[in-house]
């Protein structure tokens, strides 16, 4: 259990890498071998995943009892969990405000062609995988709040820096590689933090709380992409990185609030324990 974040990081690495590399890889395959090849490869990968699941996933895994409806509703009304869901949505939303338009930025501002952009996105995926594992180890070592503080601070800084480095091919790629490491490094810490709080406040619906955090990731992606589109339409491409940074800073501020609430709860329980003795 002391390495829960690292375990979650390994599990999420495939998802996050697929998320950021699937589209550019599919585009590259379609441009090189024809659009039919993209669908054939997707079908083949799906078949491999199905066979792998059938043979590698144990059939005797312990399943917790299904949460009652009242327990599920309690998750949706628990302020501490809602606060973390907001952190998750904003942390991811800030990234995707800019990441959604990374390819157009690289093409229009940096001057890369479509094939070069596909390659950059694949390398970005490697950086994402490294960042995911790094974020998990950090959350295990220093706890979710400290890890998220470092990651969100770094992510906000790198998004601002990208506003200045995007015009040069070398500095743009270097910035993107660092961006990849920070962008998804928050996933393990956020997931472990939600489970930790759910075990304390909604112990009968830990799985529900964990699942809703995944939903918060997707809400962040959707809202970040939509907001980025509005920014591009009204202000231009290069306003997406710094506005994304502002959104991440809001996630950072909420992280500090949540950490402060944790400390107050710990102090209160300690004082209560002393009084009982």
Protein Blocks (a to p, Z undefined) as FASTA:
>chain_A
ZZmmmmmmmmmmmmmmmmmmmmmmmmmmmmmnojklmmmmmmmmmmmmmmmmmmmmcfkb
ccdddddfklmmmmmmmmklmmmmmmmmmmmmmmmmmmmmmmmmmmmmnopafklmmmmm
mmmmmmmmmmmmmmmmmmmmnojklmmmmmmmmmmmmmmmmmmmmmpmklmmmmmmmmmm
mmmmmmmmmmmmmmmmmmmmmmmlmmmmmmmmmmmmmmmmmmmmmmmmmmmmmnojklmm
mmmmmmmmmmmmmmmmmmmmmmmmmmmmmmmmmmmZZ
